[in-house]
Amino acid sequence: MTVTEEARYHRLQQLDDSVGEKGANTMMELLPPVGWADVATKRDLDQQSERLGLMVRAEISGVHAEIAGVRAEIAGVRGDFQNSLRRMQTVLLSAVVSVAGVVIAMAIYRPN
């Protein structure tokens, strides 16, 4: 049942007759501007809170999945870096051993 402006005005007149103009105005200001069916109840708030909680949990789940993906990427980059470092160490060690062999050979077989 919706409350029309005409019905509200009629109630204001009845209140005015009962409690006076100031009291009637105060009472009307305390009432919602629409029908009570349009006012949120505790149950409405609980349902909205539950929906919001589900949405937040879903969002957090998505964030956790993204974080796991980033961690996997970082682990892959770390593995690639370690492999590259090992290859570089092998190449440098080979170069040092080769140069050392050449220096030793030159020291042993140098012309007099």
Secondary structure, DSSP 8 states (H G I E B T S, - for coil): ----HHHHHHHHHHHHHHH-HHHHHHHHHHS-SS-GGGS--HHHHHHHHHHHHHHHHHHHHHHHHHHHHHHHHHHHHHHHHHHHHHHHHHHHHHHHHHHHHHHHHHHHH---
